[in-house]
Amino acid sequence: MPHLPNVKFTQRQHREKEYYEKYFEQNKISGNIDFSPIDGVIHGTERRPWNSYWRTYEVPIISYRELTSKMKTEVNLLDFGCGPGDNALRFSRAGFKVTGFDICENNIESCKTLFKENNVEGHFIVSVAEELPFADESFEVVAGIDILHHVDIVKSIKEVRRVLKKGALAIFREPIEVPILDNLRNTTLVKMFIPNKPSFEKHITEDERKLNKVDLELIENFFPDITVERSLILSRLDKFVRSRKNTKASFLEKVDHTLCKYVPYYKNLGGAAVIIFRKRHDV
Ligand SMILES: C[S@@+](CC[C@H](N)C(=O)[O-])C[C@H]1O[C@@H](n2cnc3c(N)ncnc32)[C@H](O)[C@@H]1O
């Protein structure tokens, strides 16, 4: 059954909403969206399976390539916690019929404006991840980028299961804990040089926390066919040695990708996860 949107916010939801309404004011997205992760896959010119963001766009495109290229078939994709709309616009360019929700009103207005400016259709609504206003089995794809680590995992995953059609795909890109590295990262000495307190400058909210092993097990309880692809090991150094404006493929990401394949346990050091699962036909 669809839920009504008049949900009473939890304290966590309230803090997240306040943060993102203000964050938006200081970090409006530019209209220049980089479509290369989509165009590369659609036209077969470039793939970057070693980059967790590119991978999150690529998997739904490859899974539904046949259907999205036939203009008459609608493939409904839910951008889960859509933010200001750049990801949603990329999915739309790939041929999906995009719906997005987010707790932040400014973000939802931004999505609507972005879609209007680009002359494409999309449906956007303010909602919390834990209680969605969509009917059961509405979507062929649920895709979320950097969102599960901001929400109540169990409630949100139950909603993902409810709104997915049988056999349909879910994919999330999330930061994930690596206990040995995160313990080091959280020592007073390291924090003195590289602070990680909540701030707008660092884009860290009070309530976000990286996913961990227990969260993955919780997701697995609902979706036993889960696959977790980890990356971001040596390529953590990119943020110190590469300019943000450099859009070329990262050498260190490629090294990580290769080492993950061939060196046992190396992938366990990965700080980013692409989590892929499908709703079974028998639920
Ligand atoms: C790190 S941002 C990611 C946004 C977007 N997916 C992107 O990649 O740009 C986290 C998003 O989660 C949203 N958010 C936080 N808590 C939420 C909740 N309980 N329900 C829905 N959205 C939430 C915020 O408003 C914010 O847009």
The ligand as a Tripos MOL2 file, in Angstrom:
@<TRIPOS>MOLECULE
LIG
   27    29     1     0     0
SMALL
NO_CHARGES

@<TRIPOS>ATOM
      1 C1         25.3490   12.3400    0.6230 C.3       1 LIG1
      2 S1         23.8170   12.9240    0.0430 S.3       1 LIG1
      3 C2         23.6070   11.9720   -1.4350 C.3       1 LIG1
      4 C3         22.5940   12.5530   -2.3650 C.3       1 LIG1
      5 C4         22.5730   11.9740   -3.7640 C.3       1 LIG1
      6 N1         22.2710   10.5670   -3.7720 N.3       1 LIG1
      7 C5         23.8590   12.2540   -4.4810 C.2       1 LIG1
      8 O1         24.6250   11.3220   -4.7660 O.co2     1 LIG1
      9 O2         24.1120   13.4290   -4.7840 O.co2     1 LIG1
     10 C6         22.6550   12.2030    1.1820 C.3       1 LIG1
     11 C7         21.2220   12.5590    0.8740 C.3       1 LIG1
     12 O3         20.3750   11.8480    1.7780 O.3       1 LIG1
     13 C8         19.2450   12.6500    2.0370 C.3       1 LIG1
     14 N2         18.6490   12.0850    3.2590 N.ar      1 LIG1
     15 C9         19.1670   12.0020    4.4980 C.ar      1 LIG1
     16 N3         18.3630   11.3230    5.3180 N.ar      1 LIG1
     17 C10        17.2880   10.9560    4.5860 C.ar      1 LIG1
     18 C11        16.0980   10.2100    4.8670 C.ar      1 LIG1
     19 N4         15.8650    9.6960    6.0710 N.pl3     1 LIG1
     20 N5         15.2140   10.0270    3.8810 N.ar      1 LIG1
     21 C12        15.4450   10.5300    2.6440 C.ar      1 LIG1
     22 N6         16.5440   11.2340    2.3180 N.ar      1 LIG1
     23 C13        17.4670   11.4330    3.2800 C.ar      1 LIG1
     24 C14        19.8200   14.0430    2.1390 C.3       1 LIG1
     25 O4         18.8720   15.0580    1.9920 O.3       1 LIG1
     26 C15        20.8660   14.0260    1.0270 C.3       1 LIG1
     27 O5         20.3240   14.4900   -0.1770 O.3       1 LIG1
@<TRIPOS>BOND
     1     1     2 1
     2     2     3 1
     3     2    10 1
     4     3     4 1
     5     4     5 1
     6     5     6 1
     7     5     7 1
     8     7     8 2
     9     7     9 1
    10    10    11 1
    11    11    12 1
    12    11    26 1
    13    12    13 1
    14    13    14 1
    15    13    24 1
    16    14    15 ar
    17    14    23 ar
    18    15    16 ar
    19    16    17 ar
    20    17    18 ar
    21    17    23 ar
    22    18    19 1
    23    18    20 ar
    24    20    21 ar
    25    21    22 ar
    26    22    23 ar
    27    24    25 1
    28    24    26 1
    29    26    27 1
@<TRIPOS>SUBSTRUCTURE
     1 LIG1         1 GROUP 0 **** ****
